[in-house]
């Protein structure tokens, strides 16, 4: 696994990480990995979130097609 070194971490940030670690019962290594992963998912969603135009059109066509399907008798 690749090592990552963080230098000059703000003491408040370090304390926040320690508090999450204690609250979750995780060691610092696992805490930082989990926080990085969760933060990365959030950032990726903000960057690539939503549908592109082609996907919107396909989804809209599918929804319109479903409106023409007769109602079932239920379960």
C-alpha positions in Angstrom: 0.0 0.0 0.0 1.2 3.5 -0.7 2.3 5.7 2.1 0.9 9.2 2.3 2.5 11.8 4.6 0.6 14.9 5.7 2.7 17.8 7.0 1.7 20.8 9.0 -1.8 19.6 9.9 -3.9 22.2 11.6 -4.2 21.2 15.3 -8.0 21.6 15.2 -8.2 19.3 12.2 -6.0 16.7 14.0 -8.2 17.0 17.1 -11.4 16.4 15.0 -9.8 13.3 13.5 -8.9 12.0 16.9 -12.5 12.6 18.1 -13.9 10.7 15.2 -11.4 7.9 15.9 -12.5 7.7 19.6 -16.2 7.9 18.8 -16.0 5.1 16.2 -13.5 3.0 18.1 -11.1 3.0 15.1 -7.4 3.4 15.2 -6.0 6.7 13.6 -4.9 4.9 10.4 -8.3 3.4 9.8 -10.0 6.7 10.7 -8.0 8.7 8.2 -8.6 6.1 5.5 -12.3 6.1 6.1 -12.5 9.9 6.2 -10.4 10.1 2.9 -12.7 7.6 1.2 -15.9 9.2 2.4 -14.6 12.7 1.4 -13.5 11.4 -2.0 -17.0 10.0 -2.6 -18.5 13.3 -1.8 -16.1 15.2 -4.0 -16.6 12.8 -6.9 -20.3 13.1 -6.6 -20.1 16.9 -6.8 -17.8 16.7 -9.8 -19.6 14.0 -11.8 -23.1 14.2 -10.2 -26.2 14.3 -12.3 -27.1 12.9 -15.7 -25.8 14.1 -19.0 -28.2 15.2 -21.7 -28.4 11.9 -23.4 -29.1 10.1 -20.1 -31.9 12.6 -19.3 -33.5 12.0 -22.7 -33.4 8.2 -22.4 -34.8 8.4 -18.8 -37.6 10.8 -20.0 -38.5 8.4 -22.9 -38.6 5.5 -20.5 -40.9 7.3 -18.0 -43.2 8.3 -20.8 -43.3 4.7 -22.1 -44.2 3.5 -18.6 -47.2 5.9 -18.6 -48.7 3.9 -21.5 -48.5 0.6 -19.6 -51.9 -0.5 -18.3 -52.2 -0.6 -14.6 -51.7 -4.1 -13.1 -54.1 -5.9 -10.8 -51.7 -5.5 -7.9 -50.1 -8.2 -5.8 
